[in-house]
Amino acid sequence: MENPLKVIEGKINGFIWTLAINGVVLLLLGILIVWTDFMLRLVMGVLVIVVAYVFFYSAYKVWSFKKDLEKYLKFLK
């Protein structure tokens, strides 16, 4: 049986890395915005896709965390 705190720590670390990488991508997209109108439209489209990805990934991570937490709470009862 895995240590529940190690599992939770691993999931939180993965979530932190995902947010950091998405932040870097958004920073690069922000830099690209200042060039041309075409780049602005392209970057805005990609920005919407990245934000949608962040929401879907966050929902998956929260669901996964909830599932693991329920599993360990049932084990502790």
C-alpha positions in Angstrom: 0.0 0.0 0.0 1.3 3.4 -1.0 1.6 6.2 1.5 -1.4 8.5 1.0 0.7 11.6 1.6 3.2 10.6 -1.1 0.4 10.1 -3.6 -1.2 13.5 -2.7 2.2 15.2 -2.9 2.9 13.7 -6.3 -0.4 14.8 -7.7 0.1 18.3 -6.3 3.6 18.5 -7.7 2.3 17.5 -11.1 -0.4 20.1 -11.0 2.1 22.8 -10.0 4.4 21.8 -13.0 1.4 21.9 -15.3 0.5 25.4 -14.2 4.1 26.6 -14.5 4.4 25.3 -18.0 1.1 26.8 -19.1 2.3 30.1 -17.6 5.4 30.0 -19.7 3.4 29.3 -22.8 1.0 32.1 -22.1 4.0 34.4 -21.5 5.4 33.5 -24.9 2.0 34.1 -26.5 1.8 37.5 -24.8 5.1 38.4 -26.3 3.9 37.4 -29.8 0.8 39.5 -29.5 2.8 42.8 -30.0 3.8 41.9 -33.6 1.1 41.9 -36.2 -2.7 41.7 -36.5 -2.4 38.2 -37.9 -0.3 37.2 -35.0 -2.7 38.8 -32.6 -5.6 36.7 -34.1 -3.5 33.6 -34.1 -2.3 34.1 -30.5 -5.8 34.8 -29.3 -7.1 31.6 -30.8 -4.2 29.6 -29.3 -4.8 31.4 -26.0 -8.4 30.2 -25.9 -7.3 26.7 -26.7 -4.7 26.8 -23.9 -7.2 28.1 -21.4 -9.6 25.4 -22.3 -6.8 22.8 -21.9 -6.0 24.2 -18.4 -9.7 23.9 -17.4 -10.0 20.3 -18.6 -6.6 19.3 -17.1 -7.5 21.0 -13.8 -10.9 19.2 -13.7 -9.1 15.9 -14.4 -6.6 16.4 -11.6 -9.2 17.5 -9.1 -11.3 14.4 -10.0 -8.3 12.1 -9.7 -7.3 13.7 -6.3 -10.9 13.2 -5.1 -10.9 9.6 -6.3 -7.6 8.8 -4.4 -8.8 10.7 -1.3 -12.0 8.6 -1.2 -10.1 5.4 -1.7 -7.8 6.2 1.2 -10.6 7.5 3.5 -12.5 4.2 2.9 -9.3 2.3 3.7 -8.8 4.2 7.0 -12.4 3.5 8.2 
